Amino acid sequence: MRYQYTSPGSHDLFGWGRPQTTIIKSLLIINLGIWGLLTLSGTQGLFFPLLGLVPRLLWTKLMVWQPITYMFLHAGFAHVGLNMFVLWMFGSELEREWGGPAFLRYYLITGAGAGLVTVLFSLQSTIPVVGASGAIYGVLLAYGLAYPNREVYIYFMFPVKVKYFVSFLAIVAFMASFQSGPSTVSHLTHLSGMVIGWFYLKSGWQSTGAGWRQKVAQFREEHRARKHLLESLEEEQLHQQVDRILDKINSDGYNSLTEEEQEILYQASARFSRRTPKN
């Protein structure tokens, strides 16, 4: 299925004049690079069982990295090419809108979550599942929610609003996930990426990271303010003690000071001298 979309600035293919999508570019380079290396070296048969998502190995051999690493493996140029094309087309605007860290977090959560759901429904399977399709379908879902009335041109001819396009893909994935028999496409992974993405966005988890960082920054600012206030109060008290000691020296001489007063005077001298600018 060929498609394109129209949006403000959609003819700006390379994002000139807009914030750069560094996460998208990094994901494109990593996925295409890994596919190229494995294809040229002919080592897919070695790495797919190890780094792909093999449900039985995940829970029997505790290969807990697989729900992440399977997203970066692809079984052919058409597979990786289509996934990366959709990621670039629909993910770029989301990254510009959300920011790189938030987009990457969403991408990994939907992809890894889709992988875990796939494992739960096929615990005894030893067939490796590979590809970023779970995360890609999550990106499509997010784009459909963010820009529902944008238009996608199917086969570059038939305009369809994004909300209908994404709904159609969800229905196809849902119906196909009930098919029996072997298949080279994990439709359950596609559907799971969408479902997890929907819950993630609707639950407000997307803003959790930003809210948490804002709270941390606020806490640090309040801590600095309290520290500054305490230092000011200590200095004011120290100044009063020093003034009293200096008055005593003027009236009775230095030898009249107690050891405690001499120590206070020494500490004050050392503390204030550190703040004195040096030429």
N, C-alpha and C positions, 0 to 999 in steps of 0.2 A: 504494500500500500504506500503510495507516494503522497506526500502532503507538504504544504507550506502554510505559514500563518501570516496575517497582516496585523500590524500594530504600529503605534507611533514610533517612528525611527526604525521600522523593520528593514528599510533599505540600507541602513548603516550596518552592513554585514559584519564588519570587524570591530564594531563598537567604538569607532573613532569619536572623540569628544565626550565619551561617557566613561564612568569608572570601569577599570579593567576587571575581568572575571578571572582572577588568578586561580581560584579553586577549580573551576571548570577546565581551564587550560591544563592544570596539573593532572586532573583526572584523565583527560584525553591523552596526554603524553604517557602516563603510567599504563593505562589500559592498552593503548596501541603498541607501546614498547614491549610490554610483557607478551602480548600476542605475537609480535614479530620475533622475539627471541625464542619462544617455545616452538613456533612454526619452523624457523630456520634450523633450529637444533634438533627438531623432531622429538622433543621430550615431553609432549603432552601426556603420553601414557604413563610417564613417571610422576609428573607433578599434579595431574588431575586427581588421582586418589589421595594425594597428600595434602594439597591445598584447596581442592574443590570441596564441595559439600557432600560428604558421604554419610547419610543418616546413621547407619549402623556403627561406623567407625567413630562418629562424634561422641556417642554415649558409651560405647564399649571400650574404646581406646583413649577416651578423653582428649580428642583432638579439638579442643575448644576454640582454636583460632579459625577453624573452617568457616563459621558464619560471616567472618570478615573477608578472609582471603578468597573465597569463592567468587566474590564480586569482581575480582580483577583478572579472572580467567575467562576466555571465550573460545568457542569451538568453531572457528572459521572467520574469514574476513566479513562475510555478510552479517554474522552475529555481532561482532565487535563494531563494525561500521555502522549498522543501524542503531545500536545502542548509543554510541558516541554522537551520532548525528542528532538523535532525539535529545540527548543530554545537552548538547550545545544549543539547539534551537529553542528548547523550552526552559532549560535550566539557567541560561545566561541572565535573563531578566529577573529571575527569582534571586540569583546571587547578588545582583545589583541592588535589589530591593531589600533583601534581608541582611546582606553582608556575608563575607566569605565563611567565617566560623559557624554562623547559624545555618547556612546552606549545607556545609559539610556535615554538621551534626545531624541534620534531617536526612541527608543522603545515606549516611552510615546506619542510622537507626532504622530507616525503612528497609534498607537492603539486608541488614543483619536480622531484623525482626522477621522479614519474609522468609529468610533461610531457616530460622528456628521453627516457624509454623510448618514449613515444608518437612522438617525433620519429625515433628510431632505426628504428622499424618502418614509417615512412611518410615517408621523406626527400624524396620528390618531391611530396608533397601541398601544395596551396595553399589548402586549406580551413581557416579559423581554428578552433581548438579553444578553447573558453572554459568557465570554471566552476571551482569549488573542489572538484569531486567527487573528484579524486585524493586531496586532503588529507582530505576528509570520510570516504572509505573507509579511509584510514589511521587516523583517529580511531575509526571503528567497530571496526577490528581491535584497536587498543589497548584499547578498552573491553571487548571480548570476552575478551582475555587477562587483563585486570585483574579483571573481575567475571564470570566465565563462567557462574555459576549464577543470576545475576539473571534476572528474567523480563520478556519483552517480550510485550505483548498485540497480536496481529495483528488489525487492524480493531476494536480495543478489546474483543475477545471471546475470542480463542484464545491462551492462554498458551504461550509458547515460551521456553526458556532462551536467554540471549544467545549462548552458544557455538554453538548450533545455528542461530540466526538469522544470525550472522555467517558461519558456514560455508556456509549456503544462498546468501547474497549473493555469496560468493567463487566458488562453483560456477557460479552464473548468469553472473557476469562472465567467468569462464574459458571457459564454453561459448559465450557470445555473442561473445567476442573472435575466434572462428574463423569467424563468419558472413561471407559475401562480399556485396558490394553496398554501396551507400551507406546510411548510418545517421546519425541526428541525435544519437546517444549514443556516446561513445567508451568502450566497455566495457574496452578495453585500458588506458585511463587509470585506471579504477576498480580493476582487478586490480593494476596496477602500484603504486598507492598502498598497497594491502594488503601486497603482497610487500615493498616497501621498508620499510614500517612494521614488519613482522615481523623483518626482518634488523636494523633499527635497534635494536629493543627487545631482541632475543635476543643481539646482539653486545656489549651493554653500553655502546654509544655514548651512551645516555641519561644515564648517570652520569658521562660524560667531562667535561662542563662543570662539574658540581659538584666532581668530583675535582680538576680543574685549578685551580678557584678556591681549593679548600682547600690545594693545594700552594703556590699563590702567596701565600696568607695566611700559611702556615707559613714560607715563605722570607722574607717581610717581617719576621715576628716574630723569626726567627733573626738576620736582618740588624740589626734594632734592638738585639737583645741583644748581638751582637758589637760594635756601635758603642758601646753604653753601657759595655761592659767596657773597650774601648780608651781611651775618654775617662776612665774611672776610673783606669786605669793611668797615663795621661799626667798627670792631675792629681796623682796621688800622687807621681810623679817630679818634677813642677814644685814641689810643696810642699817636697820634700826640698831642691831646689836653692835655693828662696827662703829656707828656714831656714838653709842654709849661708851664703848671701849676707848675711842679716841678722846672723848671728854675726860675720861678717867686718867689717861696718859697726860693730858695737858695739865690736869690739876695735881696729880700725885706722882707722875713719872712712870716709865715703862716697867720698872721693877715692882710696881705695886700690883701688876696684873697676875691673876691666877693662871695655872696651867691651862685650864679650860678656856679662859679668855685669850690666851696666847694662841691656842689651837684654832679658835674661831677666827682670829685675825689672820693667821697663816692661810687657812682655807679660803677666806674671802679674798686675800691677795692673789692666790693661785687661780681662783675662779674668775675674778674680774680681769686678770692679766690675759687670760685666754681669749677674752672678747675684745681686747684692745687691738685695733688695727696696727699692723707692723709695716713700716715704710720699706 
